[in-house]
């Protein structure tokens, strides 16, 4: 009798439930080895987690410095960043010292729009939405000074970053909810079931 490998793999798959919040069933697809997942080198990569969007910032340098527009609320990546009965827009800014890891955070309600404005970040994204077509997928993005991308992160996608290099990083970010401690959900940066590889790659 032929063996259905895909069924056997699914049966052996380790799923760690995180509960259902705001109608989203959240879970970790366990793994046994560390990974960077899919490294995203193009803003329109087909390997992006479902719902994550990336857009290069348009930087206009001249002899005085440079100018870039971060967002027009209600348009582009910020199309959902419009105050209404549910959404209340918050704009925040953080400085992080080199080598620091801030991870892993996730939300059931809040959408984040990240705009790194200096330094370089190694960004982790992991799909925790049990019924997403990309459930369990991990993305790594290297963004900042040398790749000025904005990143839209929907609810249910775990996220975090490591500050790379020798200078602090500055990250400006928009959220479509005001800070709510009950929606600030966390996993350990080194959760063995996530298995994300934060180590410098020696190749």
MIDOSE-1310 file (N, C-alpha, C; in nm, 2 decimals, decimal comma, always signed):
residues 203
xxxx	+0,09/-0,12/+0,00/+0,00/+0,00/+0,00/+0,09/+0,12/+0,00; +0,07/+0,22/-0,09/+0,15/+0,34/-0,10/+0,14/+0,42/+0,03; +0,25/+0,49/+0,07/+0,25/+0,57/+0,18/+0,23/+0,72/+0,14; +0,13/+0,78/+0,20/+0,11/+0,92/+0,18/+0,21/+1,00/+0,26
xxxx	+0,32/+1,05/+0,20/+0,43/+1,11/+0,27/+0,38/+1,24/+0,33; +0,30/+1,32/+0,25/+0,25/+1,45/+0,30/+0,16/+1,44/+0,42; +0,08/+1,33/+0,42/-0,01/+1,31/+0,54/+0,08/+1,27/+0,66; +0,18/+1,18/+0,64/+0,26/+1,15/+0,75/+0,34/+1,26/+0,80
xxxx	+0,39/+1,35/+0,71/+0,46/+1,47/+0,76/+0,37/+1,56/+0,84; +0,25/+1,58/+0,80/+0,16/+1,66/+0,87/+0,13/+1,60/+1,01; +0,11/+1,47/+1,01/+0,08/+1,41/+1,14/+0,20/+1,42/+1,24; +0,32/+1,42/+1,18/+0,44/+1,43/+1,27/+0,47/+1,58/+1,30
xxxx	+0,41/+1,67/+1,23/+0,44/+1,81/+1,25/+0,41/+1,86/+1,39; +0,49/+1,94/+1,45/+0,48/+1,99/+1,59/+0,41/+2,12/+1,58; +0,29/+2,13/+1,62/+0,22/+2,26/+1,63/+0,20/+2,30/+1,77; +0,24/+2,42/+1,81/+0,23/+2,47/+1,95/+0,13/+2,58/+1,95
xxxx	+0,01/+2,55/+2,00/-0,10/+2,65/+2,00/-0,06/+2,77/+2,10; -0,10/+2,89/+2,05/-0,08/+3,01/+2,13/-0,22/+3,07/+2,16; -0,33/+3,01/+2,13/-0,46/+3,06/+2,16/-0,52/+3,13/+2,04; -0,65/+3,17/+2,06/-0,72/+3,25/+1,96/-0,75/+3,38/+2,02
xxxx	-0,70/+3,48/+1,94/-0,72/+3,62/+1,99/-0,78/+3,71/+1,87; -0,88/+3,78/+1,90/-0,94/+3,87/+1,80/-0,98/+3,79/+1,67; -1,02/+3,66/+1,69/-1,06/+3,58/+1,58/-0,94/+3,51/+1,50; -0,82/+3,53/+1,55/-0,70/+3,48/+1,48/-0,65/+3,36/+1,56
xxxx	-0,65/+3,24/+1,50/-0,59/+3,12/+1,57/-0,44/+3,13/+1,56; -0,37/+3,14/+1,67/-0,23/+3,16/+1,66/-0,15/+3,04/+1,71; -0,04/+3,01/+1,64/+0,03/+2,89/+1,68/+0,17/+2,90/+1,62; +0,26/+2,82/+1,67/+0,40/+2,80/+1,62/+0,41/+2,67/+1,55
xxxx	+0,46/+2,68/+1,43/+0,50/+2,55/+1,36/+0,64/+2,52/+1,40; +0,65/+2,42/+1,49/+0,78/+2,39/+1,55/+0,88/+2,34/+1,45; +1,01/+2,37/+1,48/+1,12/+2,32/+1,39/+1,23/+2,27/+1,48; +1,32/+2,19/+1,43/+1,42/+2,13/+1,51/+1,56/+2,19/+1,48
xxxx	+1,57/+2,27/+1,38/+1,70/+2,33/+1,34/+1,68/+2,48/+1,33; +1,79/+2,56/+1,35/+1,78/+2,70/+1,34/+1,78/+2,74/+1,19; +1,72/+2,85/+1,16/+1,70/+2,89/+1,02/+1,69/+3,05/+1,01; +1,72/+3,10/+0,90/+1,69/+3,24/+0,86/+1,56/+3,24/+0,78
xxxx	+1,51/+3,13/+0,74/+1,39/+3,12/+0,66/+1,42/+3,17/+0,52; +1,33/+3,24/+0,46/+1,35/+3,30/+0,33/+1,40/+3,44/+0,34; +1,52/+3,46/+0,28/+1,58/+3,59/+0,29/+1,52/+3,67/+0,17; +1,47/+3,79/+0,21/+1,39/+3,87/+0,11/+1,49/+3,98/+0,06
xxxx	+1,52/+3,97/-0,07/+1,62/+4,06/-0,14/+1,55/+4,15/-0,23; +1,42/+4,13/-0,26/+1,34/+4,21/-0,35/+1,21/+4,25/-0,29; +1,17/+4,38/-0,30/+1,05/+4,42/-0,24/+0,92/+4,35/-0,29; +0,93/+4,29/-0,41/+0,81/+4,22/-0,46/+0,83/+4,07/-0,46
xxxx	+0,92/+4,02/-0,37/+0,95/+3,88/-0,36/+0,83/+3,79/-0,34; +0,82/+3,68/-0,42/+0,70/+3,59/-0,39/+0,72/+3,51/-0,26; +0,83/+3,52/-0,20/+0,85/+3,45/-0,07/+0,81/+3,53/+0,05; +0,75/+3,65/+0,03/+0,71/+3,72/+0,15/+0,59/+3,65/+0,22
xxxx	+0,58/+3,66/+0,35/+0,47/+3,61/+0,42/+0,34/+3,68/+0,37; +0,24/+3,61/+0,37/+0,11/+3,66/+0,32/+0,07/+3,78/+0,40; +0,04/+3,89/+0,34/-0,01/+4,02/+0,41/+0,11/+4,11/+0,44; +0,23/+4,06/+0,44/+0,35/+4,15/+0,46/+0,37/+4,22/+0,33
xxxx	+0,39/+4,35/+0,34/+0,42/+4,43/+0,22/+0,55/+4,52/+0,25; +0,63/+4,53/+0,14/+0,75/+4,61/+0,15/+0,75/+4,71/+0,04; +0,80/+4,83/+0,07/+0,81/+4,93/-0,03/+0,94/+5,01/-0,01; +1,02/+5,02/-0,12/+1,14/+5,11/-0,10/+1,11/+5,25/-0,08
xxxx	+1,18/+5,31/+0,01/+1,17/+5,46/+0,03/+1,23/+5,53/-0,08; +1,17/+5,64/-0,13/+1,24/+5,72/-0,23/+1,32/+5,83/-0,16; +1,45/+5,82/-0,18/+1,55/+5,91/-0,11/+1,60/+6,01/-0,21; +1,59/+6,13/-0,18/+1,63/+6,24/-0,27/+1,75/+6,32/-0,21
xxxx	+1,87/+6,28/-0,24/+1,99/+6,34/-0,19/+2,02/+6,47/-0,26; +2,08/+6,56/-0,20/+2,14/+6,68/-0,26/+2,26/+6,73/-0,18; +2,31/+6,85/-0,21/+2,43/+6,90/-0,14/+2,40/+6,94/+0,00; +2,28/+6,94/+0,05/+2,25/+6,97/+0,19/+2,22/+6,85/+0,27
xxxx	+2,20/+6,73/+0,21/+2,17/+6,61/+0,28/+2,07/+6,53/+0,20; +1,96/+6,49/+0,25/+1,86/+6,42/+0,18/+1,72/+6,44/+0,23; +1,62/+6,41/+0,15/+1,48/+6,41/+0,19/+1,41/+6,28/+0,15; +1,33/+6,23/+0,24/+1,24/+6,11/+0,20/+1,11/+6,13/+0,27
xxxx	+1,01/+6,08/+0,20/+0,87/+6,08/+0,26/+0,84/+5,95/+0,32; +0,80/+5,94/+0,44/+0,78/+5,82/+0,51/+0,64/+5,76/+0,49; +0,54/+5,85/+0,49/+0,40/+5,79/+0,47/+0,30/+5,91/+0,44; +0,21/+5,87/+0,36/+0,09/+5,95/+0,35/-0,03/+5,87/+0,40
xxxx	-0,07/+5,90/+0,52/-0,18/+5,82/+0,58/-0,30/+5,81/+0,49; -0,34/+5,69/+0,47/-0,45/+5,66/+0,38/-0,41/+5,62/+0,25; -0,28/+5,62/+0,22/-0,23/+5,59/+0,08/-0,11/+5,49/+0,09; -0,09/+5,41/-0,01/+0,02/+5,32/-0,02/+0,02/+5,22/+0,10
xxxx	+0,14/+5,20/+0,15/+0,15/+5,10/+0,26/+0,07/+5,16/+0,38; +0,05/+5,29/+0,39/-0,02/+5,34/+0,50/-0,17/+5,36/+0,47; -0,22/+5,28/+0,38/-0,36/+5,30/+0,34/-0,46/+5,27/+0,46; -0,41/+5,17/+0,55/-0,49/+5,14/+0,66/-0,47/+5,23/+0,78
xxxx	-0,38/+5,32/+0,77/-0,34/+5,41/+0,88/-0,43/+5,53/+0,88; -0,56/+5,51/+0,90/-0,65/+5,62/+0,90/-0,74/+5,61/+1,02; -0,75/+5,71/+1,10/-0,83/+5,71/+1,22/-0,98/+5,68/+1,19; -1,04/+5,59/+1,26/-1,18/+5,57/+1,24/-1,24/+5,52/+1,38
xxxx	-1,35/+5,44/+1,38/-1,41/+5,40/+1,50/-1,32/+5,30/+1,58; -1,23/+5,23/+1,50/-1,14/+5,12/+1,57/-1,00/+5,17/+1,57; -0,96/+5,23/+1,46/-0,81/+5,27/+1,45/-0,78/+5,40/+1,51; -0,67/+5,40/+1,58/-0,62/+5,53/+1,63/-0,47/+5,53/+1,60
xxxx	-0,42/+5,62/+1,52/-0,29/+5,61/+1,47/-0,19/+5,66/+1,58; -0,08/+5,59/+1,59/+0,03/+5,63/+1,68/+0,16/+5,62/+1,60; +0,24/+5,72/+1,62/+0,37/+5,73/+1,56/+0,48/+5,73/+1,67; +0,57/+5,63/+1,66/+0,67/+5,61/+1,76/+0,81/+5,61/+1,70
xxxx	+0,91/+5,62/+1,79/+1,05/+5,63/+1,74/+1,13/+5,56/+1,85; +1,22/+5,47/+1,80/+1,31/+5,40/+1,89/+1,46/+5,41/+1,84; +1,55/+5,42/+1,94/+1,69/+5,40/+1,91/+1,74/+5,28/+1,98; +1,82/+5,20/+1,90/+1,86/+5,07/+1,96/+2,01/+5,06/+1,94
xxxx	+2,08/+5,02/+2,04/+2,23/+5,01/+2,04/+2,27/+4,89/+1,96; +2,39/+4,89/+1,90/+2,44/+4,78/+1,81/+2,45/+4,65/+1,89; +2,41/+4,54/+1,82/+2,41/+4,41/+1,88/+2,28/+4,37/+1,96; +2,20/+4,47/+1,98/+2,08/+4,44/+2,06/+1,97/+4,37/+1,98
xxxx	+1,91/+4,27/+2,04/+1,79/+4,20/+1,98/+1,67/+4,24/+2,05; +1,57/+4,29/+1,97/+1,43/+4,31/+2,02/+1,34/+4,22/+1,95; +1,29/+4,12/+2,03/+1,21/+4,01/+1,96/+1,17/+3,92/+2,07; +1,06/+3,84/+2,05/+0,97/+3,83/+1,93/+0,84/+3,89/+1,98
xxxx	+0,78/+3,99/+1,91/+0,66/+4,05/+1,94/+0,55/+4,01/+1,84; +0,43/+4,01/+1,88/+0,32/+3,99/+1,79/+0,19/+4,05/+1,84; +0,10/+4,08/+1,76/-0,03/+4,14/+1,80/-0,15/+4,07/+1,73; -0,26/+4,08/+1,80/-0,38/+4,02/+1,73/-0,47/+4,13/+1,67
xxxx	-0,44/+4,25/+1,70/-0,52/+4,37/+1,65/-0,44/+4,46/+1,57; -0,32/+4,49/+1,62/-0,24/+4,60/+1,57/-0,16/+4,57/+1,44; -0,16/+4,66/+1,35/-0,07/+4,65/+1,23/+0,04/+4,75/+1,25; +0,16/+4,71/+1,21/+0,28/+4,80/+1,23/+0,33/+4,84/+1,09
xxxx	+0,38/+4,96/+1,07/+0,45/+5,00/+0,95/+0,58/+5,06/+1,00; +0,69/+4,98/+0,97/+0,82/+5,02/+1,01/+0,89/+5,10/+0,90; +0,97/+5,20/+0,95/+1,05/+5,28/+0,86/+1,18/+5,30/+0,93; +1,28/+5,21/+0,90/+1,42/+5,23/+0,96/+1,48/+5,36/+0,89
xxxx	+1,53/+5,45/+0,97/+1,58/+5,57/+0,91/+1,73/+5,59/+0,93; +1,80/+5,50/+1,01/+1,94/+5,50/+1,01/+1,99/+5,37/+1,06; +2,12/+5,33/+1,03/+2,17/+5,21/+1,07/+2,12/+5,09/+0,99; +2,15/+4,97/+1,03/+2,11/+4,85/+0,95/+2,04/+4,75/+1,05
xxxx	+1,93/+4,69/+1,01/+1,86/+4,60/+1,09/+1,85/+4,46/+1,02; +1,86/+4,36/+1,10/+1,82/+4,22/+1,05/+1,68/+4,20/+1,11; +1,58/+4,20/+1,02/+1,44/+4,19/+1,06/+1,39/+4,04/+1,05; +1,33/+4,00/+1,16/+1,27/+3,86/+1,17/+1,12/+3,88/+1,15
xxxx	+1,06/+3,80/+1,06/+0,91/+3,80/+1,05/+0,88/+3,65/+1,05; +0,78/+3,61/+1,13/+0,73/+3,47/+1,13/+0,58/+3,46/+1,14; +0,52/+3,39/+1,05/+0,37/+3,38/+1,04/+0,32/+3,28/+1,14; +0,25/+3,34/+1,24/+0,19/+3,26/+1,35/+0,04/+3,23/+1,33
xxxx	-0,01/+3,27/+1,22/-0,16/+3,26/+1,19/-0,18/+3,11/+1,14; -0,25/+3,04/+1,22/-0,27/+2,89/+1,20/-0,33/+2,86/+1,06; -0,42/+2,95/+1,02/-0,49/+2,92/+0,89/-0,44/+3,01/+0,78; -0,33/+3,07/+0,79/-0,27/+3,14/+0,68/-0,20/+3,05/+0,58
xxxx	-0,20/+3,09/+0,46/-0,14/+3,00/+0,36/+0,01/+3,00/+0,37; +0,07/+3,09/+0,45/+0,21/+3,09/+0,47/+0,24/+3,06/+0,62; +0,15/+2,99/+0,69/+0,17/+2,96/+0,83/+0,31/+2,89/+0,85; +0,38/+2,94/+0,95/+0,51/+2,88/+0,98/+0,63/+2,94/+0,91
xxxx	+0,60/+3,01/+0,80/+0,71/+3,07/+0,72/+0,78/+3,18/+0,79; +0,92/+3,18/+0,78/+1,00/+3,28/+0,83/+1,06/+3,36/+0,72; +1,06/+3,49/+0,74/+1,13/+3,59/+0,65/+1,24/+3,66/+0,72; +1,36/+3,68/+0,65/+1,46/+3,77/+0,70/+1,48/+3,88/+0,60
xxxx	+1,49/+4,00/+0,66/+1,51/+4,12/+0,57/+1,62/+4,20/+0,63; +1,72/+4,24/+0,55/+1,83/+4,33/+0,59/+1,79/+4,47/+0,54; +1,75/+4,56/+0,63/+1,70/+4,69/+0,58/+1,77/+4,80/+0,66; +1,76/+4,92/+0,61/+1,81/+5,04/+0,68/+1,89/+5,13/+0,58
xxxx	+2,00/+5,18/+0,62/+2,08/+5,27/+0,54/+2,11/+5,22/+0,40; +2,14/+5,10/+0,39/+2,19/+5,05/+0,26/+2,07/+4,98/+0,18; +1,96/+4,96/+0,25/+1,84/+4,92/+0,18/+1,72/+4,98/+0,24; +1,69/+5,11/+0,20/+1,58/+5,18/+0,27/+1,44/+5,14/+0,23
xxxx	+1,40/+5,03/+0,30/+1,26/+4,98/+0,28/+1,17/+5,01/+0,40; +1,05/+5,03/+0,37/+0,94/+5,02/+0,48/+0,88/+4,89/+0,47; +0,83/+4,84/+0,59/+0,77/+4,71/+0,60/+0,64/+4,72/+0,67; +0,53/+4,67/+0,61/+0,40/+4,66/+0,67/+0,38/+4,52/+0,73
xxxx	+0,35/+4,51/+0,86/+0,34/+4,39/+0,93/+0,20/+4,37/+0,99; +0,12/+4,28/+0,94/-0,01/+4,26/+0,98/-0,02/+4,18/+1,11; -0,14/+4,19/+1,18/-0,16/+4,11/+1,30/-0,14/+3,96/+1,28; -0,08/+3,90/+1,38/-0,06/+3,76/+1,37/+0,08/+3,72/+1,31
xxxx	+0,15/+3,82/+1,27/+0,29/+3,80/+1,22/+0,39/+3,84/+1,33; +0,46/+3,74/+1,38/+0,57/+3,77/+1,48/+0,68/+3,85/+1,41; +0,74/+3,94/+1,49/+0,84/+4,03/+1,44/+0,94/+4,07/+1,54; +1,06/+4,11/+1,49/+1,16/+4,16/+1,58/+1,28/+4,19/+1,50
xxxx	+1,39/+4,24/+1,56/+1,50/+4,28/+1,48/+1,63/+4,28/+1,57; +1,74/+4,27/+1,50/+1,87/+4,29/+1,56/+1,94/+4,41/+1,50; +2,00/+4,49/+1,58/+2,07/+4,61/+1,53/+2,21/+4,57/+1,49; +2,24/+4,58/+1,36/+2,37/+4,54/+1,30/+2,47/+4,65/+1,30
xxxx	+2,60/+4,61/+1,28/+2,70/+4,71/+1,26/+2,75/+4,77/+1,38; +2,80/+4,90/+1,37/+2,87/+4,96/+1,48/+2,80/+5,09/+1,53; +2,69/+5,12/+1,47/+2,61/+5,25/+1,51/+2,47/+5,21/+1,55; +2,42/+5,29/+1,64/+2,28/+5,27/+1,68/+2,18/+5,27/+1,56
xxxx	+2,07/+5,20/+1,57/+1,97/+5,22/+1,46/+1,86/+5,30/+1,51; +1,80/+5,37/+1,42/+1,68/+5,45/+1,45/+1,56/+5,40/+1,37; +1,46/+5,36/+1,44/+1,34/+5,30/+1,37/+1,22/+5,39/+1,41; +1,15/+5,44/+1,30/+1,03/+5,51/+1,32/+0,92/+5,42/+1,27
xxxx	+0,81/+5,41/+1,35/+0,70/+5,32/+1,31/+0,57/+5,37/+1,35; +0,48/+5,34/+1,25/+0,34/+5,38/+1,27/+0,26/+5,26/+1,31; +0,16/+5,27/+1,40/+0,07/+5,16/+1,43/-0,07/+5,21/+1,42; -0,16/+5,12/+1,38/-0,30/+5,16/+1,36/-0,39/+5,14/+1,49
xxxx	-0,32/+5,13/+1,60/-0,38/+5,13/+1,73/-0,29/+5,20/+1,83; -0,35/+5,27/+1,93/-0,27/+5,32/+2,04/-0,21/+5,20/+2,12; -0,10/+5,23/+2,19/-0,04/+5,12/+2,27/-0,14/+5,06/+2,36; -0,15/+4,92/+2,36/-0,24/+4,85/+2,44/-0,16/+4,73/+2,50
xxxx	-0,13/+4,73/+2,63/-0,05/+4,62/+2,68/-0,11/+4,48/+2,66; -0,24/+4,47/+2,65/-0,30/+4,34/+2,64/-0,29/+4,29/+2,49; -0,24/+4,37/+2,40/-0,22/+4,33/+2,26/-0,07/+4,33/+2,23; +0,02/+4,34/+2,34/+0,16/+4,33/+2,32/+0,20/+4,19/+2,36
xxxx	+0,19/+4,10/+2,27/+0,22/+3,96/+2,29/+0,36/+3,92/+2,26; +0,42/+3,83/+2,34/+0,56/+3,81/+2,32/+0,60/+3,66/+2,33; +0,71/+3,63/+2,26/+0,78/+3,50/+2,27/+0,92/+3,53/+2,29; +1,00/+3,44/+2,35/+1,14/+3,46/+2,37/+1,21/+3,47/+2,23
xxxx	+1,31/+3,56/+2,23/+1,38/+3,58/+2,10/+1,45/+3,45/+2,05; +1,48/+3,36/+2,15/+1,55/+3,24/+2,11/+1,46/+3,12/+2,14; +1,33/+3,14/+2,12/+1,23/+3,03/+2,14/+1,28/+2,91/+2,05; +1,30/+2,79/+2,11/+1,36/+2,68/+2,03/+1,26/+2,63/+1,93
xxxx	+1,13/+2,65/+1,95/+1,03/+2,60/+1,85/+1,03/+2,69/+1,73; +1,06/+2,82/+1,75/+1,07/+2,91/+1,63/+1,20/+2,88/+1,56; +1,31/+2,87/+1,64/+1,44/+2,83/+1,58/+1,50/+2,93/+1,49; +1,48/+3,06/+1,52/+1,54/+3,16/+1,44/+1,69/+3,18/+1,47
xxxx	+1,77/+3,20/+1,36/+1,91/+3,21/+1,38/+1,96/+3,36/+1,38; +1,99/+3,40/+1,50/+2,03/+3,54/+1,52/+2,18/+3,56/+1,51; +2,25/+3,45/+1,49/+2,40/+3,46/+1,49/+2,45/+3,52/+1,36; +2,56/+3,59/+1,37/+2,63/+3,65/+1,25/+2,67/+3,53/+1,16
xxx	+2,64/+3,55/+1,03/+2,67/+3,44/+0,94/+2,82/+3,45/+0,89; +2,89/+3,34/+0,92/+3,03/+3,33/+0,88/+3,04/+3,24/+0,76; +3,06/+3,30/+0,64/+3,06/+3,23/+0,52/+3,19/+3,26/+0,44
